Amino acid sequence: MSATVTPRELIIARAAQEIADGMVVNLGIGMPTLLADVGVARAGVLLQSENGLLGIGPYPTEDEVDPDLINAGKETVTAVAGHAYFDSAESFAMIRGGHVDLAILGGMEVSAGGDLANWMVPGKLVKGMGGAMDLVHGAKRTVVVMEHLSKAGESKVKPACTLPLTGRGVVDRLITDLAVFDLPRAADGSRELVLVETQPGVTVEQVRERTEAEFRVAGADGDSEPVVAS
Amino acid sequence: MTTGTAGKVVASAAEAVADVRDGATLAVGGFGLCGIPQATIAALRDQGARDLTAVSNNCGVDDAGLGLLLANGQIRKMVSSYVGENKTFERLFLSGELEVELVPQGTLAERLRAGGAGIPAFYTPAGVGTPVADGKETRAFDGRDHVLEHAIVADFALVRAWKGDALGNLVYRRTARNFNPLAAAAGRVTIAEVEQLVEVGELDGDAIHTPGLYVQRVVQAPPGEKRIERRMVASR
């Protein structure tokens, strides 16, 4: 077995720590869906699927596969004991109404002010926002997971997003394959990008080199080293 | 259309969609390929109405769901939240042949709900500060900005239910419910295809998701495969 850990595996392993017992969690499609196993296994956690299920279970066995039971990524799933089904308006009433504890979403770009872009690249890629624009305003906490650099090697953590926004000032925490950033909200509503952890083997200097946005390092006067992930 | 003791039941999907005219707005249930009204969509492809506006969370895939109408050149405009799995869609959109209004999923659901419920418009935080809010009224409540979104009422709604009766009472199954009850309420003429057409009185009144008054036509869906977009199986 290879000892190499992929960037996505690093990100997912760190993001798994965000899911606490008893939470109601919505996982975005793509990379966040890889956290479903963690959510299913965690005590009392209920995964909310915006297509109308509270209580996503593991993937089905062959015998359990049901075209009428899918997650928001259109994958066949099962439902845990105690699950509930509902329509899409009810689903987003839960989301908008602040009844979901945590949303973990993928990202294309995150800005130092907490803006998120993850739904389209003008002229190239049309996906649509799905439920992300509702989730970023409705969930009590929004965590974004994404690779730090684009395929072209450019920082996806930007002073300002260049892509159309999903939400302005909505990201509470950003987890990349290099680091973890918090984006605390000030009294005036603005946010600040703060490095709180580096991934194993990554130095603060390396994060700086690969991050286009300015950030503060957590600790007194911004000078002390951040917590290094174990 | 059949009336009298048969109530709202029509003989075929073709009969159910016969009067859908060019330029009509359709609200269509389903999420991905889950819970889509596949029989009435196929009938509408054969019927041939054009210049349609389709309000639906997704637009199917290239060869199923609303993708059938798209590939046949019958849709002029899509109102959807997520369109990521359809190459035909992407090509038509990027070339400007298809008009597209992308709407946050919760806003789309609520616009249909509001349309069926007689609420002309509502404020939501979703989309504030993004291109979705361009040109729309915004207003702060409790210090947070919200954008004004308008209800959707459709000329026709196409929905798929698990069980239904001749009065139009509908029960959906599992996550196939999704946008179906909202579309049903937002249609001036709502056409429900049902997997099981049951006798009036057989459905438990407590279990009905869409009361029959929202539904004008009921058609028995022919048996047919329900496609799965992403078949995932546990390695247990």
Interface residues (C-beta under 8 A of the other chain):
Chain A: S49 E50 N51 G52 L53 P58 Y59 P60 T61 E62 V65 D66 P67 D68 L69 I70 A72 G73 K74 E75 T76 V77 A79 Y85 F86 D87 S88 A89 S91 F92 I95 R96 D115 W119 M120 G123 V126 K127 G128 M129 G130 G131 A132 M133 D134 H137 G138 P164 L165 T166 G167 R168 G169 G189
Chain B: F31 G32 L33 C34 G35 N57 S80 S81 Y82 V83 G84 E85 F89 E90 F93 L94 V100 L102 P104 Q105 G106 T107 L108 A109 E110 L112 R113 T124 P125 A126 G127 V128 G129 T130 P131 V132 G143 W162 Y172 R173 R174 T175 A176 R177 N178 F179 N180 P181 L182 H209 K226 R227 I228 E229 R230 R231 M232 V233 A234 R236
